[in-house]
Amino acid sequence: MDELSAWLILMRAPGFHAGDLQALLQHFSSVRAIVDASPSTLRAAGAGAAVIGYLQSQPTSDLQTDREWLENPQHHVVMWGSEHYPALLTQLTDAPIGLYVRGDPAVLCMPQLAIVGSRNPTPTGRENAYEFAAHLARCGLSITSGLALGIDTASHEGALAAGGKTIAVCGTGLDVPYPRSNRALAERIAAQGALVSEFPLGTPALKNHFPRRNRIISGLSVGTLVVEAAMQSGSLITARLASEQGREVFAIPGSIHNPLARGCHQLIRNGAKLVETGADIFAELGAIVTALSPVTTAMQNAPAGADRRPKLDKEYEILLDALGFEPAGVDLLVTRTGLRADEVASMLLILELENRIESHPGGLYVRRP
């Protein structure tokens, strides 16, 4: 058996991680020796029953599946200790011994920021994720997320639109598209970054896989930015894991009336860095920023999604200030500004056409960030 086959077998061994591998390598000369060892020898070396059972069965169909998948030049496996295995990931006590990668494995070693959040965000949350991802990608950070609907999707899209790198960590085998509606996005990510999974080919989407995926998202990244999250959101799991891994945690605050802001507010109360612009993130990641190339100070300090539109007339500025970032109707704006109702309605239409505000059901309007 060659070395690659031995690695592929061990990558499929249930519950087997890098800590287990390091312990066994104190007794065996190579991964080939581990795979070829007898059950009694493995047991004496401290291998678990599930791993021993799998190694004794060594399904040839699994090995053949992986070998055929690797025939595609865009498909790779990155083994623990190899050139492209991310240094940050080695700090995890339960780091995977190998990663399946579709795309460019070199991006795994680039400085990354994770952006996560709700699967059902508000329009503002979606825009914030997109704008921050685009801005940070232009500044040289790779954007890492989980390919889920909502904030994950917006983050990947923002990085791609900026011409940057993005990494999607999947909770399934890389041959199992999930969610199916993001199949086209996954293709674009593979072409401009990488799809990554520790799960063997053929692994379906199971609920208990996603917390395991989340530890990889945070483990790959120098920090995690939470854009919108309810109190029971899986994004808070990712943030907790990031904190336990010694990584920075960032959160964007929102309206006190927005239930998707409560998770972010809780994170901030617990010590996460409050973020309003990209500069807030770079202020905490100074040592890493100096390693990016090329990154300009101006790009780092410019707000994500900086507004380059021409200045408004004074009355429009007054109306925007009166509107704020929480929904309001024409009658309330008349009261706040002293303008006539017909003037307010006309100005709101112009502001909406200029993409400065957006309409909500019930005749309400809200300012866009």
PEZI-V264662 format. One line per field, one symbol per residue. ss: DSSP state (@ for helix, = for strand, . for the rest). phi: phi as a letter, one per 20 degrees, with the letter a starting at -180 (. if undefined). psi: psi as a letter, one per 20 degrees, with the letter a starting at -180 (. if undefined). A space follows every 10 residues. Layout:
BEGIN
ss: ???
phi: ???
psi: ???
END
This chain:
BEGIN
ss: ..@@@@@@@@ @@.....@@@ @@@@@..... @@@@@@..@@ @@@@....@@ @@@@@@@..@ @@@@@@@@@. ....=====. .......@@@ @......=== ===.@@@@@. .=====.... ..@@@@@@@@ @@@@@@@@.. .====..... @@@@@@@@@@ @....====. .........@ @@@@@@@@@@ @@=====... ......@@@@ @@@@@@@@@@ ..====.... ...@@@@@@@ @@@@...=== =.......@@ @@@@@@@@@. ..==...@@@ @@@@.@@@@. ......@@@@ @......... ...@@@@@@@ @@@....=.@ @@@@@@@... @@@@@@@@@@ @@@...==== ...====..
phi: .effffffff feffmecfff ffffffdcfa fffffeffgf ffffeoffff fffffffkgf ffffgfffff fffedbcdeg negeffffff fffdgfface cdpdffffee fcceccrfec ffgfffffff ffffffffeo eeddbdmffn fgffffffff femedbcded ecffedfbff fdgfffffff fcaaecbeef gnfeedgfff ffffffgfff dfacddebbf fdffffffff ffffemefcc befbffeeff effffffffe offfddcfff fffedgffgf efbecegfff efffmgedff fefgffffff fffmddgbef ffffffdnff ffffffffff fffemeccec gnmdcbfef
psi: prgghgghgh hippjpahgg ghghiihqir hhhghiqqgh ggghijqrhg gggghhgmoh hghhggghhi hpiipqpoqp irgjpphhhi iphkqqiqpp pocohhihjq pqpppraqim rrhggghggg ggggghghii pqppajjrrc ggghgggggg hijaqqpopq jrqijnppqh ijghghghgh hjcqpqqipq qiproqgihh hgghhgghhi qirpppgppr hjqhhhgggg ggghjkrqpq qpraqiiohi ihgghggghj iqppphrhhh ghhikghhhi iqpqpqhghh ipqpkpojqq qqrghhgggg hhgbjqpqrg ghhgghhjrq hhgggghhgg hhhjkhrqqr qjkqqqpq.
END
